[in-house]
């Protein structure tokens, strides 16, 4: 067990900093791979890590005013309160991380420097935990994590409700205005099929019904990929028919795709649903602007050439490419304007457009093809300055592995996204600062109580969404509502 001491001078108290350490120009190997020049929120949980390669380790983190945290042991375990006091002392300035390691003799490794931003991050992150399996997908949970500590609450445990032939899949958690209004939703497939819509204390399960025939003789039904209007009780959805193709030669193994998809608008007060656009193209991933007067979405002009859509999609899935479009919206009449192309992917495929809270920066994912980029190694984050029309360099966020689903903090200073950079198999949340000059900073892994937590968890984090206040209904209350009869909503 590591021992931690908050001290004001190096060498005071126990554990002590080695006085006979020889300074060497050697980088410490940390797990997680927290690097030099990170930018941290002032309210983030402790960045606990393991120092690899030594028999003994001492870590000392120093704030500009001389305040320190000192720990020994191969893995740090910083007390949350002491850690936050240290961050507060360094707010708007740099922390110095000194690492001492001993095999035969003590060595002081190259120091790390972490900047503590003046901006806080929203205190909660909601995500789905799921095993990367194609047949046991029911073993999943929707969880709420405090970013200021390591406290985690299960909002919905899929296996606790039902499983097997009576099981279901839960996904698409979404919040209006970072949950400041108490409006949010969850979506279910199979058993309990439909959508749980929460408006404060009012919880109900709805089922959007559609018998409208889509392209290629397939049907669109249900509502997924939701986006809450910022001020009105409206949710924009994609209604679609989704399938999977499995590959024996492609290293990406599986392709999740749409056979048909269109956009709809659901009124949570009136319980009515209507099409936003419904033509020969396929639309998905709707996303409102912060002022609620514009709706971004993704669209492909892919056309089936035969009635055998399964075989055709299996052969032509790499031809599916999405651009980013937008339509104006009049909140008083709830009417949409004509489509405008915002991003021409130029033979590649753009998905998940998310506009920053100040309305200036459009963050999206770009890959070679398709719309389910969590499986695509070519998937990277890209950004457009909608004021100037120029691309913004966010290469610092990307890696050779997958970068996919992303969300903004309510103050626009932080981005959370999913990445597989650690091992190529599991998605994990990373956090990056986006400063007032429009520059992205180096991301870091979601802090965990123990250094090897993510490696031992063997589950993927999906759809990380930041919120400013916790979800109030309990997992029991949510489960009870899911078991009630759904209110059927006819899509007009």
C-alpha angles and dihedrals in degrees: 000000000000119000119218128199128186106215137166099217131040112258097022120123130359131333094041132207111249109256095197097053117134114223112234132183094239128124119233116239107228134187112236091035097246105173140194121285097028120160114220133193112247090236101044122129119256116291097230115188144168121237109220127214107028139096093220133017137189121189124195122186115192130195122209091259091057097257111144145189115208124188136171130201130073091278126045121229107183116192108245096230094048090047092053092049089054092050091048089053090053099041109143090010142070135282118211116218114200118188123196119193132183133198103145096340134013118267129186107219127210111297123245123217122208122188117218107214121221087232125084125216124234105275099234137054123194120198143152120249113209137163114242093245130125097209106032096050092132091079097088142113139201106227138186118213128192107229090200092060137000097267112135130187126194108227096181130008108198096199092050090064102047140314145190114031089354094046130113143196121242123202146127101075108182136171136204112236095346089305094298089131098042091242115132141133147209127204128217133196128199112358111032085016113188139055132300108218118193124196106174107295093351113097124176139161117228131185117206108212125204133169095176113132116235133202118306095019096291128125132237118217142158127019126270140162092042129199121190118219106244097237110012132064090253130124124194113211141178112231110203152148110242129196141170134230121198122210131209096191106026111091089219089067099198138042121201111199147160123249091187134000140167137170125256137179120225122199107210093195099048094031093227131134131198138172119266093190129355118174139119093292124083119239130191145155101047115196128181124222115241092257092050093233098109136042122208121200143155125254137186128194092207111146129199113231098194139032091246094086096167095057093039094051091046088057100037105035091117089061093065109105128169130205126195116251135174139204128199117241130207107208092197095057097021090227129142129223128222122295119270124192111235102171124025103202089202098221095329127087129255124197144168102031110198122180120212116249091254089057096239111098124056112201117195143156121251125194138156096268146334131042106257097077097169086088096046121094088196090064115116135162117257132181137207125201098221091193095060101019090233128132116249119222108242096154089126088071095057137081137181087269131064123308112180140136114044141175138189128234116243092254092048093236099106135053124196118194142166120251139171094203094122100062110344093245110069128051115226131179119256126188126215134182118234108195132209092263091061097256124138118219132212111288127231134202121265105270116250133192091245127035097235097041096114095044091052096042095071093197132109126239110226130192103359107205124184120221133180098218132028125262106263107205114085125240087252093055092047091049092050092054091049090058094054124095110276122241106240116228118193115219108228 
